[in-house]
Amino acid sequence: MEPDAPRARLAAIAAHLPSRYRTMEATRARIAASGGAYVPPPGLLEELTGVRGVHERDDGVQASDLAVAAAVKALKAAGTQIGEVDLLLFAATSQDLIEPATAHIVAAKLGATCPVFDIKNACNSVLNAIETANALIATRRYRTVLIACGESITDATRWCVPDHEALLRAMPGYTVSDAGAALVLTAAPADDDGPGVLTMAFGSDSSAWRACTVAGGGSLNGRSTDDEHTTLRLNGDLLRNALDDMPFMVGTTHQQELEAIRRSAFIAFHQISMPQFHDSSSKFRLPADRCMATVADHGNCAAASLPLQIVKAQETGRVEPGDTVAMIGLASGTSIGLALIRL
């Protein structure tokens, strides 16, 4: 990279949460109404997850619509017109269609005419989009990049449950939440004390790809309508084992980055439940006063969860311009991502 290469600056970040809210008691009631053989006892879902409820999009609202709603907010906050965007990236676990890329649908709804493409890596999709945008801005390929995320992931919730074991395998689906998020990144000088993406690091253990899956829709189970294929599913203890290994996956090679993250003003990390929130913060040795447990009220927003936490930190005055914020992404596959950004 050139010594005077520009740095990607976070000009704006936004989130969009659908107004419709489903409590865990409502989730239990829907499981009961499905006609399945098993209904969890009252309070079990809350006890196991620590989540009070999740957001659900209205009927007819697509992943692209959630992304557009967040993108409109981000563009307005950045003072950027859609015609000034050089590249649009759609980054999410969800999608409107298998073909074409959902980025085209988002672009059409926004009126964008720039190049577009999708980036998909489960719940690390937005982090990988930041990595991509940062690299393309540094090489001067593009100057302004819009990252849009739309998560319609409540589609993967399992309602008809045959037994308690199946409920536990389907547990991630009861905490997922529909959401939108967007980031506007622009080129800025890479000054020592200036704003922008300071560092990023990634690691993967792809041998654990079976840990958590939605197995239908691709070539493996393309036309299957079996709940085991169309809903979020934990496969044994693989996900827990993979999450346990993640701190060590980056700790030996990225200790300097982790120390910088621990010193940052605010730390966002991916959250799927309250037990996992406490477990991850302990394993990464994160200061509790600089983290926020958004999962309790808003559920697991998949790839939108990291932007949502930073937005909530901004809204509550926990960060301001000049502060550094950190992001730790944890995703099925499995992968981990680290980012440090100065606002």
Phi and psi in degrees as a GROMACS rama.xvg file:
@    title "Ramachandran Plot"
@    xaxis  label "Phi"
@    yaxis  label "Psi"
@TYPE xy
-62.9835  145.306  GLU-2
-57.194  -34.7064  PRO-3
-102.833  24.5932  ASP-4
-63.6791  142.318  ALA-5
-67.5892  162.721  PRO-6
-117.117  145.787  ARG-7
-74.2399  121.89  ALA-8
-103.819  136.76  ARG-9
-80.9892  98.2136  LEU-10
-76.0326  -30.3743  ALA-11
-165.713  152.538  ALA-12
-141.25  140.335  ILE-13
-145.884  157.641  ALA-14
-134.999  154.514  ALA-15
-135.121  124.803  HIS-16
-116.16  124.473  LEU-17
-57.4487  147.059  PRO-18
-75.3849  -23.4074  SER-19
-71.6898  129.91  ARG-20
-127.118  129.865  TYR-21
-113.373  115.604  ARG-22
-73.79  165.972  THR-23
-67.0514  -30.4644  MET-24
-66.5817  -37.722  GLU-25
-66.5991  -35.2175  ALA-26
-62.3709  -46.3614  THR-27
-59.6955  -42.537  ARG-28
-62.9655  -36.8774  ALA-29
-70.8206  -37.0578  ARG-30
-60.7083  -43.2224  ILE-31
-63.3357  -38.1322  ALA-32
-76.1531  -12.7043  ALA-33
-72.7435  -18.5994  SER-34
88.7027  7.47224  GLY-35
-69.3828  163.681  GLY-36
-73.9472  -19.4073  ALA-37
-123.304  136.313  TYR-38
-127.766  124.798  VAL-39
-65.6319  145.305  PRO-40
-65.575  155.041  PRO-41
-54.4114  134.62  PRO-42
87.241  -11.1037  GLY-43
-66.3683  -44.364  LEU-44
-62.1409  -42.0909  LEU-45
-64.4967  -40.6719  GLU-46
-65.49  -41.3566  GLU-47
-75.5157  -32.9148  LEU-48
-106.87  -27.2942  THR-49
71.2707  12.344  GLY-50
-100.766  132.508  VAL-51
-86.2354  -31.3285  ARG-52
-178.972  174.175  GLY-53
-135.879  162.407  VAL-54
-93.538  138.03  HIS-55
-123.959  134.803  GLU-56
-72.4381  156.144  ARG-57
-70.5856  160.831  ASP-58
-58.2412  136.26  ASP-59
87.7608  -9.09352  GLY-60
-85.7512  129.379  VAL-61
-103.92  169.067  GLN-62
-55.2939  -39.9266  ALA-63
-62.8278  -36.2789  SER-64
-65.5699  -40.1497  ASP-65
-65.0729  -39.5396  LEU-66
-65.4903  -41.9183  ALA-67
-64.0728  -42.7426  VAL-68
-59.2156  -41.8192  ALA-69
-71.5182  -38.3386  ALA-70
-63.5429  -39.8616  ALA-71
-60.3836  -42.2342  VAL-72
-64.0914  -44.7506  LYS-73
-65.9905  -43.0383  ALA-74
-62.3417  -41.0205  LEU-75
-64.1323  -44.1628  LYS-76
-64.4623  -33.3359  ALA-77
-82.1705  -11.5186  ALA-78
67.554  32.9493  GLY-79
-113.611  132.912  THR-80
-85.16  151.813  GLN-81
-61.0881  -29.6899  ILE-82
-69.4922  -14.3138  GLY-83
-88.0014  -7.49353  GLU-84
-78.7395  125.896  VAL-85
-89.4278  -24.6182  ASP-86
-151.763  136.249  LEU-87
-118.698  126.397  LEU-88
-115.434  127.116  LEU-89
-97.1374  122.306  PHE-90
-130.637  109.568  ALA-91
-167.017  164.881  ALA-92
-76.999  -24.8501  THR-93
-93.5335  168.563  SER-94
-159.913  156.123  GLN-95
-75.2907  -43.959  ASP-96
-140.882  160.969  LEU-97
-70.0288  -37.9621  ILE-98
-140.956  130.841  GLU-99
-85.9044  -173.601  PRO-100
-59.1078  136.733  ALA-101
-62.2468  -23.2528  THR-102
-55.5005  -34.628  ALA-103
-66.7893  -37.9106  HIS-104
-69.1499  -41.8255  ILE-105
-60.9467  -45.9503  VAL-106
-61.2589  -42.0027  ALA-107
-63.4765  -40.265  ALA-108
-70.7365  -28.7766  LYS-109
-87.6119  -16.2313  LEU-110
82.0936  24.126  GLY-111
-82.2642  145.762  ALA-112
-122.201  10.6942  THR-113
-82.455  170.567  CYS-114
-61.2557  149.74  PRO-115
-143.576  154.581  VAL-116
-164.173  163.802  PHE-117
-92.4173  149.316  ASP-118
-126.702  121.75  ILE-119
-129.282  118.937  LYS-120
-150.69  59.821  ASN-121
50.8158  -136.66  ALA-122
-76.475  -2.3619  CYS-123
-97.4296  12.0719  ASN-124
-58.139  -44.1917  SER-125
-67.4408  -40.9406  VAL-126
-61.1225  -42.8837  LEU-127
-66.9385  -29.9425  ASN-128
-68.5378  -38.8499  ALA-129
-62.2315  -42.9839  ILE-130
-59.4879  -44.6625  GLU-131
-65.1187  -46.9518  THR-132
-62.3038  -41.7457  ALA-133
-61.1754  -43.1329  ASN-134
-66.7461  -41.4286  ALA-135
-70.8952  -32.7549  LEU-136
-70.6646  -39.8356  ILE-137
-63.2681  -31.8263  ALA-138
-88.6062  4.99341  THR-139
64.7402  19.3271  ARG-140
-68.388  -41.1851  ARG-141
-135.692  155.159  TYR-142
-106.301  -37.8312  ARG-143
-128.283  122.537  THR-144
-122.613  130.98  VAL-145
-104.43  121.675  LEU-146
-103.228  123.062  ILE-147
-122.545  133.998  ALA-148
-126.22  131.107  CYS-149
-132.422  118.618  GLY-150
-111.738  112.424  GLU-151
-108.288  43.5029  SER-152
-78.9012  -9.43374  ILE-153
-64.92  -12.9506  THR-154
-59.7205  -23.549  ASP-155
-93.5872  12.6753  ALA-156
-79.9877  134.695  THR-157
-92.3524  127.254  ARG-158
-104.82  -39.9642  TRP-159
-89.6374  108.165  CYS-160
-116.365  122.177  VAL-161
-78.0768  -29.1993  PRO-162
-161.496  175.493  ASP-163
-62.5527  -38.3609  HIS-164
-62.6159  -41.5231  GLU-165
-64.4687  -37.1693  ALA-166
-59.9158  -44.5634  LEU-167
-64.8704  -39.1079  LEU-168
-65.1389  -32.5729  ARG-169
-90.2888  2.43036  ALA-170
-54.4826  -39.4194  MET-171
-57.4322  -28.3822  PRO-172
-70.6227  -17.9029  GLY-173
-87.6021  -8.86259  TYR-174
-109.529  -4.77395  THR-175
-75.6697  148.822  VAL-176
-134.038  139.179  SER-177
-72.5346  142.156  ASP-178
-167.317  161.595  ALA-179
-126.347  153.429  GLY-180
-151.17  155.426  ALA-181
-154.289  147.422  ALA-182
-134.386  138.891  LEU-183
-109.471  119.241  VAL-184
-113.359  132.158  LEU-185
-129.486  159.347  THR-186
-73.2944  136.634  ALA-187
-145.633  154.24  ALA-188
-60.4404  142.312  PRO-189
-85.0657  59.2765  ALA-190
-71.6534  151.807  ASP-191
-56.5418  -41.1032  ASP-192
-108.308  12.1534  ASP-193
-84.3411  167.899  GLY-194
-74.7115  160.594  PRO-195
136.288  -179.783  GLY-196
-75.232  115.868  VAL-197
-88.5354  -42.2423  LEU-198
-158.434  152.378  THR-199
-143.054  148.094  MET-200
-149.451  145.815  ALA-201
-138.626  153.04  PHE-202
-150.479  156.909  GLY-203
-145.127  152.036  SER-204
-129.625  84.2677  ASP-205
-73.257  -10.3073  SER-206
-66.5349  -15.979  SER-207
-99.3756  25.1162  ALA-208
-63.5095  -24.0854  TRP-209
-77.8877  -5.68001  ARG-210
-58.82  -44.5918  ALA-211
-142.726  120.857  CYS-212
-137.648  154.545  THR-213
-118.276  100.235  VAL-214
-85.599  -8.46049  ALA-215
-94.7641  164.726  GLY-216
99.0636  -18.111  GLY-217
-105.162  -162.896  GLY-218
-71.6621  -20.8403  SER-219
-71.7639  -45.7515  LEU-220
-137.85  55.5437  ASN-221
-55.7559  -44.2594  GLY-222
-110.463  11.8238  ARG-223
-70.5568  140.007  SER-224
-114.215  10.4189  THR-225
-65.6923  133.462  ASP-226
-56.1033  -30.0694  ASP-227
-65.6597  -20.2065  GLU-228
-103.211  -28.6369  HIS-229
-100.146  -0.531188  THR-230
-122.125  160.21  THR-231
-62.4867  133.049  LEU-232
-139.652  128.468  ARG-233
-85.8367  137.939  LEU-234
-114.315  94.2558  ASN-235
66.3508  -145.535  GLY-236
-96.5732  13.5007  ASP-237
-60.9901  -42.8053  LEU-238
-66.6822  -44.7971  LEU-239
-59.1927  -43.3996  ARG-240
-63.3608  -40.3275  ASN-241
-65.8782  -43.1974  ALA-242
-63.6838  -37.3779  LEU-243
-61.9613  -34.2639  ASP-244
-82.3299  -17.0204  ASP-245
-59.8869  -44.2915  MET-246
-58.4365  -34.0534  PRO-247
-77.8114  -25.2983  PHE-248
-60.835  -35.3956  MET-249
-108.4  -19.2706  VAL-250
-62.3426  -38.023  GLY-251
-75.1983  -32.9526  THR-252
-103.496  -16.1133  THR-253
-129.161  39.4398  HIS-254
-62.9212  -37.4875  GLN-255
-63.0148  -42.0144  GLN-256
-64.7841  -40.7361  GLU-257
-63.897  -39.0114  LEU-258
-65.4032  -39.5538  GLU-259
-65.0689  -37.5479  ALA-260
-63.2858  -43.042  ILE-261
-64.7199  -24.2021  ARG-262
-89.1715  -7.45367  ARG-263
-70.9504  161.486  SER-264
-68.2783  -31.0288  ALA-265
-149.03  142.013  PHE-266
-125.554  115.498  ILE-267
-99.5279  132.328  ALA-268
-140.485  152.969  PHE-269
-64.9425  135.606  HIS-270
-129.411  128.954  GLN-271
-115.328  -16.6914  ILE-272
-167.182  167.298  SER-273
-69.405  -40.9076  MET-274
-57.6726  -41.7097  PRO-275
-68.1248  -34.0379  GLN-276
-58.1921  -49.5822  PHE-277
-67.72  -38.5462  HIS-278
-65.5824  -45.7205  ASP-279
-67.3391  -42.7024  SER-280
-62.5407  -34.2442  SER-281
-71.3167  -46.7071  SER-282
-63.3324  -37.7585  LYS-283
-87.1882  -2.69752  PHE-284
55.6453  53.378  ARG-285
-93.294  136.673  LEU-286
-66.2201  123.836  PRO-287
-61.2514  -32.7202  ALA-288
-74.1115  -5.64107  ASP-289
-115.037  16.208  ARG-290
-120.73  163.825  CYS-291
-139.581  125.965  MET-292
-87.314  73.4335  ALA-293
-69.1994  -21.5146  THR-294
-62.2946  -28.6026  VAL-295
-61.6297  -41.982  ALA-296
-99.2985  -26.5741  ASP-297
-117.286  -1.98578  HIS-298
72.8522  -173.487  GLY-299
-87.0061  105.881  ASN-300
-88.2691  20.1491  CYS-301
53.8888  -130.099  ALA-302
-69.4305  -13.8464  ALA-303
-84.4067  -4.72026  ALA-304
-69.1018  -38.1918  SER-305
-67.956  -48.7382  LEU-306
-57.7317  -39.6732  PRO-307
-58.988  -43.6163  LEU-308
-64.0069  -39.1713  GLN-309
-68.2757  -39.4696  ILE-310
-60.6705  -45.3703  VAL-311
-63.8116  -36.4159  LYS-312
-65.1103  -39.939  ALA-313
-65.6662  -43.0858  GLN-314
-65.1085  -30.4502  GLU-315
-96.4881  7.94694  THR-316
73.1861  19.4396  GLY-317
-82.4955  -17.5859  ARG-318
-136.589  154.957  VAL-319
-147.215  169.018  GLU-320
-53.3557  136.478  PRO-321
99.1131  -19.8424  GLY-322
-76.0228  155.378  ASP-323
-99.441  137.513  THR-324
-121.329  146.798  VAL-325
-117.612  152.056  ALA-326
-131.94  132.204  MET-327
-120.666  113.967  ILE-328
-100.354  131.889  GLY-329
-124.508  125.709  LEU-330
-142.506  148.634  ALA-331
-62.732  151.315  SER-332
138.657  -44.1088  GLY-333
-107.061  156.032  THR-334
-146.931  159.983  SER-335
-133.724  145.301  ILE-336
-138.649  144.329  GLY-337
-124.069  139.116  LEU-338
-144.101  141.005  ALA-339
-127.218  123.346  LEU-340
-129.353  132.826  ILE-341
-95.4257  126.427  ARG-342
